């Protein structure tokens, strides 16, 4: 069964809004580095980076408009990557 892919063109307004959001989140990342949060500094920076990567994947890579199966596969791959990175963090933390 072949499914025809509908064309999806994003407006300049939406792309500009996402770009401005990425700039604001970049500024938030810089602000987080200037505030003394202890161990939470890394977690805050990772959370902001996750939101930024989600915006890039959803809008600039057009994953928002892809079929559900592609989004599930991407989520599984990202979860696996995050698990390995998290395992590395805990390994280094408890040495």
Secondary structure by P-SEA (a helix, b strand, c coil): cbbbbcbbbbcaaaaaaaaaaaaaaaaaaaaaaacccccaaaaaaaaaaaaaaaaaaacccccccccaaaaaaaaaaaaaaaaaaaaaaaaaaac
